Amino acid sequence: MRLDDFIRMMNEIAPPELAMDFDNVGLLVGRERKEIKKVLVALDCTVQTVSEAAMFGADLLLTHHPIFFTPVKRILPDDPDTAAAYMLIKHGIAHFAMHTNLDKAPGGVNDCLASCLGLNDVIPLPPDELGRIGNLSNPLRLIDLAHFVEEKLDTTVRFCGDENALISKAALIGGSGGSDFMHAHTSGADVLITGEIKHNQALSAKHLGLCMIEAGHYETERVVLLPLINRLQTISNDVQYKLTLSQTSCLRGV
């Protein structure tokens, strides 16, 4: 498959016009006429994932997070902001990113997260439709829901709110979604489940009576990777896709 055909396929899955204004999605390194036979799939473009892509013989590294959010003036191998880009160019590996457009898209990050957590009657979370909101199969106490999220996402969570509060409706946003606590509250959610929550956001949510569960940025987004690979493999069986083995959360407990 040529890269320009690959790009058209990816844009059908996660249209770039869905991306937020601040985002940087699409083909970020490479040339459109390149032949694509092997693709490594990861959340981030790092020195480790690029090295793995090179070992795999990948023609392209497909990630959720873009390699660049802000302009750079130089690309150097010893600069942490550009080392991965330097390696991509050195090895002739293209880089394609689907970020907030994949968060919003049907079957994307937040649909996969909602499915993993067993939510029913799932709809986009207003107003920007980045997240999702749905009903639990059975109401749970906050403490029990927190343990359930830990089990399903294989993570360690922190929560804010009365541990005995009964949760029926949950809003969720993979990654850093703590700033959307007001949207979750006004949409009638009992809890917001997301990857990162700031202290002031937790305080404000607690004042509103909204519970919050912080489950890890990496852990709330990695749920999309295998479903995405399965989807792509069905559409384009002339391309070999591989899930990264080198990437895990960069945060650890003690």
N, C-alpha and C positions, 0 to 999 in steps of 0.2 A: 504494500500500500504506500502511495506517495504521501508525504507529509501534508500537502494541501488537502488531500482527501481525508486524512486523519483529522485535520482541523475542522473540516465541515461536519464530520461525525460528532466530534466533541461539542461543537457549537449547537448541534441539535439536542444533545443530552443536557447541556447547561448553557443556554443562550447567553452570550456576553452582555447583552443589554440588561440582564437581571442583576449584574454586579453593582455594588454600591459605588458612589462617586469616587471614594478614596482608593478604590481597588486597582489592581494591576493584573489583568488576566489575559490568557491567550498564549500565543507563541512568544516567549521572552528571549530565547536563544535558539539560533538555527536558521535554516533556509527552507522555504516551502516546497522545493522540488526534491528534497531528500527522501530516499526510500526508507520506510519504516518496517522492520521485521521483528524487532524485539523492543519491548517497553517495560521499564521498571516503574512500579507504582508506589508512592510514598506520600506522607503528609508534608514533608519538608525537603527542600533541595539543600543538602549539606555536603560537606566534604565526604562524610561517611556514605551517604546515599549515592553520590556521584561515583565514588570508588567502587561501590557495589555494582552500579550500572555498568561501569567499564569492565569489571570482571565478568559480568553476565553477557557482555557483548551487546548491550542495549544501544539502540539508535536514538532513543528518546527517554527522558525522565519525566514522568507525569506526576505532578504533585497537587495537593490542595492549596498550600501556601505558596505565593509567588516568591521568587528569589529576590526581587527588588520591589520595595514599596516607595522608595525615594530615589531620585537621580544620583548617579555616582560619577565622579570625575575621572577615575582611573580604576583599572582592574588589575589587582596585584595578588600574588599567591599567598602572601603573608598577612593580608588584611582580612579579618574575619567576615567583613561584609561582602567581600568579592572573591574569596578563595574558592568557593564552590563554582562560581561563574568561570573563573580562570581554568578550573579543571574540566568543566563542560567543553569549553572551547578547545582546550588542549587535546581532548579525546574525541572531538567531533560529535558530541552528544547534544541533541536538541533538548530544550526544556519547555514544557507546556504546563500552565497552571489554570486550575478552575477553583476559585475561592468562594466569594460570597454568591456568585452565580450558582455554584454547586450547593451552597447552603439553601438557597431558595428553590432550586429546581425540583420538580417531581422526581422522587426516587433518590434525592440527594442526601446530604449529611443529616438534615433534621428529620426527614422521613425515615431514614434508616435508624436514627436514634429513637424515634417514636415507636417504630416496630420492635426494636430491641427491648424497649421497656414495656411493651404490651399495651400501649394506649389505644383506645377505641374512639371512633368518631373524630378523627384527627382532621384539623383544618389549619391553614396558615394563621400565624399570630399577627394580628394587626399592630401597627399600620403598615409596616414595610414588608410583611410576609416573610421575614428572614427565618423566624422560628416557627414552632408548631404548638398547638394546644389541643388537648384531648382528655378523655375520661379514663380513669383507672377501671379495670375490670371489676374490682371490688375496692371500696374505700379502705384506706390503711392509715394507721397512726403515722405521724411524720417519722418517728424513730424506726418503724418497720419499713417504711418506704425507703429511708436512707440505707438500711441494710440490703434491701432488694436491689437498689441501684448499685451498691457496691458489688453485689454478686453478679449482676448482669453485665456490668462494665469491667469487672475484674480490676477494681480500683479502691482507693480509700477516700471517703467523702467527709466533708464538714457540712454542718447544717445550721440554720438559723431559724428560731421559732420554738414554740411549745412542742416538745417531743410527743405529747399526747394529742396534738391537734389532728383532727380527722381530715384526710386528704382524699378528695374525690376527683378534682380536675387539676391537671398539671400542664403548665407551659414549659417548653424546653427550647434551648438554643445551644447547639454545639459550639465549643470554643469559648470565647470571651463574651458572655451575654449578660453580665450582671447589670449593665446600664439600662437594660430593657425591663427592669423590675416594675416600672409604672405601667408599661404596656401589658404585662402579665396580670397586674392587679386590676386594671380597668377592663380586661377581657374576662374577668371572673375566675381566674385561676386561684387555687389554694396554695400552690407552690410553684416556684420557678426552679427548674433543674438546668444547670449550665456548667461550663468548665471552669470559669474564673469569676470571683465575686470580690469587689473591693470592700473595705471595712465600712466606708460611708454608705455604700449601696445596701449593705446588710442592715445598718442602723435604720435607714429610711424604710426599707421593706418591713422591718420589724414594727415600726411605728404604724404602718398601714395594715398590719395583721397578715402580711404575706410571708409565708415560709419560703426558705431558699435552701437548695442543696447544691454544693460545689463539688463536682465530681472529676475535675481535671480537664485541662484543655485538650491534651492529646487523647485522653480516654473517651471523651465525648465526640471526637471527630473520627477516630480510626475506624469506627463502625461502618463507615461508608466504603472503605477500601476494597474489601472482598466482594460485596455486591456490585461495585463498579467494575471490577475485573471480570466477574461472571457476565455482566451485561455486555461489556466490550468484546469478550471472547465469543459471545453468541453472534454479535453483529459482524465482527471481522475475524473470522477464523484463520485468516492468512497472517495474522500477527500474534506473536507469543507474548503474553503478559505475565509478569511475575510480581508478587507482593514483596516489598523489602523485608529483609531479615535483619538488617543492621539498625533499624530505627526503633527506639522505644521512647517513653517519656524521659525527658532530661531531668525531671524532678524525682527525688527519691525520699522515702520516709526513713525513719531511724529504727 
